Each structure stands twice: as C-alpha cells, then as structure tokens.
Amino acid sequence: MPLVPGIRLHLADDPIGLWQRTELTSGRTGLDPPFWAFAWAGGLALARYLLDHPEIVRGRRAIDIASGSGLVAIAAAMAGAAAVTAYDIDPVAAAAIGMNAAANGVTVLTVCADVLDEDEIPAPGTDLVLIADAFYQRDLAGKMMRFAERAHARGAAVFIGDFGRAYLPRGQLTPLASYDVPGQSMLEGSDIKHTTIWALPGDPQGALTAPVRSSVRGGRVAGYWPTAAAAEVNTGR
Ligand SMILES: C[S@@+](CC[C@H](N)C(=O)[O-])C[C@H]1O[C@@H](n2cnc3c(N)ncnc32)[C@H](O)[C@@H]1O
C-alpha cells in the first residue's frame, strides 16, 4: 500500500464495478458502496502515524471504528497493540477485515454492528479509539463525534485520520501531523490528498504523554499530544 508498504490488503481495482457486481449477484439494490475495497486517505495516514509512533500503541487495547478494509486496525496490531477490535456495519467489510488481518499475520477481533449509540461501548479498559475517514455524512459524523467524546471521557485517547471531509468538526480537534497520501485519484478526484491526524484535546492517559517530535516520513508533523502552542504552530494560526 502507498505510505504503508508493510501492509497488504485485498482491495478492488475498480470499486464501482465491484459495487455493481455485488448488487447483481446478491439480487439486492441500494447496497452501500464497497468502502472496504479501497484504502482511504484517512486510513492510510492514520496507519502510517501508528506505525511511526508505536509507543502510543504498544501494549494498549485499541478499537478501530468504521474499519472498512481493516487497514488502521492492522496497523495498530503491527505497532504492538495488546488487542485490537475492528467495528464496521458492513458484513462484507467484516469478512475483508478478517482476510486482511490474516494476510498480514496479525489478530484483529471483528464486530459487524453499529455500536455508536451503545452506551456500554467502548468497554472499560479501552485505551485507544481510532477513526479514519468517517466524517462524510452529517448523521454519521454526529454519532461518531458523540462516540469519540464518550470514549475520551472514559479515559481513551482518540485519534482521527481525515483530510477534511465536510462534517469533520475540526474546531473541536487538535491537529497532530499531516501526510500527503498518494493513490487517491480513483475516488477522490486528485492523486494526492493532504491528510491530517487529529486528536481530541487533552491526554486522558498520562502514560501517553510524550515529547513533541519533528521527524515523521511523509509530511509535516507537530508531534503528538502537542501543547496548544505547538498545535498553533503546526496549523500556521
Ligand atoms: C470511507 S470508509 C473508511 C474505511 C477505513 N476506516 C479507511 O480509512 O480505509 C467508511 C466505513 O465506515 C463504515 N461505517 C459506516 N457507518 C458506520 C457505523 N455506524 N458504524 C461502523 N462503521 C460504519 C462503512 O461501512 C465503511 O466501511
């Protein structure tokens, strides 16, 4: 995969054609697009970030919400997470996540369900909530943000990969790093998408606090858990 050459995924060369064939062979119409068959810019950037910063993942329990192909969940597992659970509402995505995890030799527990409004999720003990490219619809974005805030209030760190979809609440987020993600022309209209890793402000787990760094492949970087001043420098505000 671009940006994360150590990760292999089962994807489609032609997601639109695959979507049409899935509807034809299943005899159903109105199916969601095969989101799982494409590595989205947010996922690629967040996967790169986790692999570059294994210290924030190692030994921790992570969940990847709206996992799609499982790309971010797989990166978390490769970076040393103690356990990774991937959630998606698409049963084909759930199957793809299992196949992709196996192709990379990692274990990812997959749950096919919409848990965004389930108060018991994330379960106590969840350390990291990972969300990539999930702010593309108003309702979904609202539910996603409420889920993220609930997780954060329970002590989980929240990381989001997103190039600036319409419903990303960027005013509520702190930018940590940016990557120029290649290979996006098929679905995004331009090959390179400048994509940011965001966090909910504050470090709910003191153990995650780390000094600001300035050397990550692939783009501008402020570091992680930056002070407000560092975040301002990074965005040029
Ligand atoms: C644009 S894809 C992003 C996939 C992956 N995170 C990536 O960056 O490559 C969005 C994913 O969100 C999933 N999704 C949509 N609504 C969801 C919900 N309520 N709960 C979990 N997943 C959801 C879709 O099925 C799809 O796989």
The ligand as an SDF file (V2000), in Angstrom:
LIG
                    3D

 27 29  0  0  0  0  0  0  0  0999 V2000
  -14.8270    5.7150    3.9690 C   0  0  0  0  0  0  0  0  0  0  0  0
  -14.8220    4.1460    4.7350 S   0  0  0  0  0  0  0  0  0  0  0  0
  -13.3310    4.2450    5.7310 C   0  0  0  0  0  0  0  0  0  0  0  0
  -12.7320    2.8750    5.9800 C   0  0  0  0  0  0  0  0  0  0  0  0
  -11.3960    2.8850    6.7110 C   0  0  0  0  0  0  0  0  0  0  0  0
  -11.5130    3.4690    8.0320 N   0  0  0  0  0  0  0  0  0  0  0  0
  -10.3170    3.5800    5.8940 C   0  0  0  0  0  0  0  0  0  0  0  0
   -9.9440    4.7160    6.2520 O   0  0  0  0  0  0  0  0  0  0  0  0
   -9.8460    2.9970    4.9170 O   0  0  0  0  0  0  0  0  0  0  0  0
  -16.1200    4.2970    5.9560 C   0  0  0  0  0  0  0  0  0  0  0  0
  -16.5050    3.0000    6.6520 C   0  0  0  0  0  0  0  0  0  0  0  0
  -17.4410    3.3090    7.6840 O   0  0  0  0  0  0  0  0  0  0  0  0
  -18.3290    2.2330    7.8060 C   0  0  0  0  0  0  0  0  0  0  0  0
  -19.4840    2.6780    8.6040 N   0  0  0  0  0  0  0  0  0  0  0  0
  -20.4870    3.4960    8.2050 C   0  0  0  0  0  0  0  0  0  0  0  0
  -21.3370    3.6980    9.2220 N   0  0  0  0  0  0  0  0  0  0  0  0
  -20.8380    3.0050   10.2900 C   0  0  0  0  0  0  0  0  0  0  0  0
  -21.2570    2.8240   11.6420 C   0  0  0  0  0  0  0  0  0  0  0  0
  -22.3840    3.3850   12.1230 N   0  0  0  0  0  0  0  0  0  0  0  0
  -20.5080    2.0430   12.4520 N   0  0  0  0  0  0  0  0  0  0  0  0
  -19.3880    1.4500   11.9830 C   0  0  0  0  0  0  0  0  0  0  0  0
  -18.9340    1.5910   10.7250 N   0  0  0  0  0  0  0  0  0  0  0  0
  -19.6510    2.3610    9.8940 C   0  0  0  0  0  0  0  0  0  0  0  0
  -18.6140    1.8630    6.3670 C   0  0  0  0  0  0  0  0  0  0  0  0
  -19.1800    0.5850    6.2270 O   0  0  0  0  0  0  0  0  0  0  0  0
  -17.1900    1.9820    5.7710 C   0  0  0  0  0  0  0  0  0  0  0  0
  -16.5150    0.7410    5.8290 O   0  0  0  0  0  0  0  0  0  0  0  0
  1  2  1  0
  2  3  1  0
  2 10  1  0
  3  4  1  0
  4  5  1  0
  5  6  1  0
  5  7  1  0
  7  8  2  0
  7  9  1  0
 10 11  1  0
 11 12  1  0
 11 26  1  0
 12 13  1  0
 13 14  1  0
 13 24  1  0
 14 15  1  0
 14 23  1  0
 15 16  2  0
 16 17  1  0
 17 18  1  0
 17 23  2  0
 18 19  1  0
 18 20  2  0
 20 21  1  0
 21 22  2  0
 22 23  1  0
 24 25  1  0
 24 26  1  0
 26 27  1  0
M  CHG  2   2   1   9  -1
M  END
$$$$
